[in-house]
Amino acid sequence: MRAAEDGAYAVNSSPGHRVAPLMVLTALLSVYVIWGSTYLAIRFALNGYAPLFFPALRFLGAGAILFVFLRLRGYPLPTLRQWRDAALIGVLLLDVGNGGVVLAERNVGSALAAMAVATVPLWAALFGGIWGQWPARPQWAGLVIGFAGIVVLNLGGDLAASPSSAILLTLSAATWAFGSVLSRRLDLPKGLMSSACQMLAAGAVFVAASWLRGEPWVLWPNNGAGGALLYLIGFGSLLGFSAYIFLVQNVTPALATSYAYVNPVIALLFGLGLGGEHIVGSGYFAIAMVLLGVVLIVLHNRPARPPQPAPQAPLKTEA
């Protein structure tokens, strides 16, 4: 196929190996639809679960299942340093990043929450500058347009009526981006074991926070909330992530990370179609600005330059 010839399905591991286009398409649709639907699933889960106890169940359940599966497959136990680094990233991405979204969705719709989280690539482009990876010129334009969209989004509709939710969503996106950039520079477990450790650590923190907050610990409050939790564990945290890992290992980075600006659109459709949500007119304009900014960031992404080796002195030869 032409897509395979121009590198869209290029495999990272073995030269000349081709991946079936149907497998790539299935993985892409899984990541697009499943991760895009998790925002509405969170809203359904909040109809029965306490806001900190439910993500504790989600990440402890998914993390334990994945950890046991990987150990049975022969994955080595992480070192203490790897546990520490994975716990730090888990706190940043899942406790603060995902936890902020859960808390915000008590007051705003899932569609708006997804649009606010769509700013993650904008924050990541800025945080990359901490380690010298400053955005290219078109990416700076994307940053300006995207953050202008954030301002418009926060000034109109539900977010304007709930300043705390606007702050939570902004903090969630920024923290998720910072944790993602930082994770490249830490000693994390290899492959899926890193995700398992992050989910276990984040789940433990959620348990402690839920206990300190005095939340009720009800395992199955109603069928709707319980079903949403099982969906988030099985599809959102296990199947969706596995599909993403397949894409990372088998297609170009630009295609694998295209979920960053597709998920918010899918979440918007789920929220408006199945969740009975609505967005004011200025919200659509803000969404278009945010998505345009993210597209500029992703399409003009440039790989980090590898560190240059230090010049070596010429070898001395014996006379």
N, C-alpha and C positions, 0 to 999 in steps of 0.2 A: 504494500500500500504506500501511497505517497507520503502519508504521515510518518510511516516508519522510515522512509528514505530521508526525510528532512530532519530527523532526530526527535520528533515529538514522543516517540516511544523508545528512545535510546535506553539501553540497559547499562547501569553503572558497573555491574559486577564482571560480566564476561563479554569480551568483544564479539560481535557478530551474532549474539543471541537476540532473538526477537520475542517480544511479548505479544500475546494475542490481543488484538484491538478490542475484542469483546470484554476481556478481563479488565483492561484499562478503563473502558467506558463504564463497566459495572462498578469499579472502585470509585471512579469520579462521581457517579450518581449517588453512591452510598454516602460519600463525604458531603456532597452538596445537600442532599435531602435530609440525612440523619442529623448532621450537625446543625443544619438550619432549623430543624424541628425541635431541637432541645429547649429553645427559649419558651415555646408554648408548653412543652412538657413540664418545665419548671413551674409555670403558672398554675397548671393543673395540680401538681404535687403540693403547692402551697395552700390548696383548698382543704388539706387535711393535716399536713405535717407542720411542725414548728420550723421556722426558717433556718435554724442552724442544725437541728437534729436530722432533717431530711438529707442535706448534703453529706452529713457524717455517715449515714447509712449507705448512700450512693458510693462514696469513694472507698469506704472500708470494704464494702461488698465487692466492688469491681477490682480493687487492689488485691484483696485476698484471693479471689478467683484467678487473676492473672499471675500472682506470685506463685501459687501452688502449681499452676499449669507449667510455668517456666521451670520451676525446680524439678518437676517430673520429667521435663524434657532435657534436663542436664545442665541448665544454666547455673553458673557458680554464684555463691552467696556474695553480696556486695561487701566491700570492706567498710570499716567504721567511717572512714573519710567519705566514701561514696554515699553511705547512709546520711551523713551530715549534709553533704551538698545537695542530695536529692530532697531532703527534708526542707532545706532553704528554698529551693525552687518550687516545691509543692506548696509551701506557705504563700509564696508570692503569686503563683499562678492560680491555685485552686482555692486557698482560704481567703485571700484578699481579692484576687481577680474574679473567680467564679462566685465566691461568697457575696461580694458586693452586688453582683447581678441579681442573685437570689433575694437579697434584702430590698433592692430597688424595685423588683417586680411585685412587691406587696402594694405599691402605689401607682405604678405605671404599667402599660401594656407590654407584652413580649416583643411586639414589633419595634416599638421605640427603644427598648433595651438593646435589641439586636443592632439597631442603627448606631447607637452610641458605641457599642463594642466594635463596630466596623472601623473605628478610628485607630485600632491597634497598630496597623502598618504605619500610620502617621507618627505615632509615638515611637515605634521601633526605629524609624528612620532618624528621629532626633536623638534617641539614646545611643544609636550606633556611633554618633559623633564623639561620645565619651572615650571610645577606643580608636578614634581617628578615622572612622568610616562615615564621613560626612556625605549627605545626599548630593546627587548630581543636580545640575540646574533645573531640569524638568521636574525633579522630585521636590525641589524647593517650591515650585509653583503648585505642586500637589499638596504640599504642607499648608501653604497659605489658603488655598481653596478649601481644603478639608477642615481646617480649624475654623474658617469662617462659617462653614456649615454647622460645626459644633455650636457656635455662638447662636446662630439662627434657631437651631434645634432646641437649645436650652431656653430661648426667650419665648417660645410659643408652645401652646398646648399643655399637655400633662406635665412635662418637665418644668415648665414655668410655675405650675401650681404646686410642685413638689421639689423645692430646691435641694432637699436632702438626697432625693433620688438622683438628681442631676449630678451632685457631688460624688455620690457613690459610683455611678456609672463612669464618670470621668476618671476617678481614682482606679476603678477596676481595669479599664482599658490601659491606663498608663502603667499600672503595676504588672499586668500581664505582659506588656511589651518589654518592660525592664527585665522581668524574670526570663523572658525568652532570649533576650540579648545576653544576659549574664550567664545563662546555662551553657553557652558555647565555650565558656572559659573556666568551667568547673570540672572536677573529676567525678562524673556521673557514671552510674552503672551502664553497661552496654545494652543497646537495643531496647526491647520492650521492658526489660527489668527496671530501667530508669523510670518508666511510667508507673509500674507497679509500686515502686518504693515511694514515688511522689504521692500517689493516691493514698497509700497506707499512712504516710506521715500527715498528710492534710486531713484525712479522716479522723485521726487521733486528736488533732488540734480542734476540729469541729466538735468532737465529743466533749472535750474539756470546756470549750466555749459555751456549748449548749447546757452543760451541767451548771456552770457558773451563772448562766442567765436564768436558770430555774425552769427550763422548758419541759413540757410533758413529753415523755418518751413512749410514744404509741407506735407499734410496729406496722399496724394496718388500720389506719383510721377510717378509710372507706375505699371502695373499689376503684374510684377514679384516681385518687391520690396514690394508692398502692400500685395501680397499673402504670401510672406515670413514672413512679420510682423504678419499677422493674424495667421499663423502657429505657430510662436513663442509664441504668446499670448495664443492661445487655446490649443495647444498640448504641447509645451515646458514648459510653466509656469503654466498651470492648470492641464491638464490631466496627464502629466508625473510626476508632483509632487504628485498628488493624488495617483497614482499607487505606488510611493515610500513610501508614508505614510502607505498604505495598507500593504506593505511588512514589514515595520518596526514593525507594530502592530501584524503581523501574522506569520512571519517566523524567523528563527535564524538570528542574526546580520551578521554573515559571508555571508549568502546568500543574505540578503537585500543590503549589501554594495558591492556586487560583481560587480556592475556597474562601480566601480572605474577603473577596468582594462578591462572591456568589451567595454565601450563607446569609448575609443580611437580607438579600432580596427574597430568598426562600422563606426566611423567618417572617418577613413582612406579609407574604402571601398566606402563610399558615395563620398568622395573627388576625389578618383581616377576614380570611375565609372561614376558619374553624373556631377562632376565639372570639368572634363578635367584636373585635376592636376597631377603632377608627382613628384617623390622623387628620389634623387640621391642615388647611391648604398650605400654610408656610412650612409645615413639616415635610411635605413632599419636595418642596424646593430645597430644604436643608438636606434631605436624604440624597437628592441628586448631586449636591455639592460635595457631600462626604464621599459618595461612591466615585465621583470624578477624581477627587483627590487621591483616593486609594488606588484607582486604576493607574494614575500617573506614577505613583510610587512603585507599583508592582511592575509595570511595563518597562520602566527605566531602571530596574534593579541592576546593580553591577556587583559582581562577586568581590569579596574582600581580597585585597592583594596579599599574597603569602609573604611572610617575613623574609627579607633578603638575607642570605648568609653573609656572615662577616668576612671581609677579605682576608685571605691567608697569605702569609709571607712565603716567598719562594723557597723551595727546599734547597738546602746546601748540599753540594756534591763534594765528595772527597777528592782531593787532588791526586 
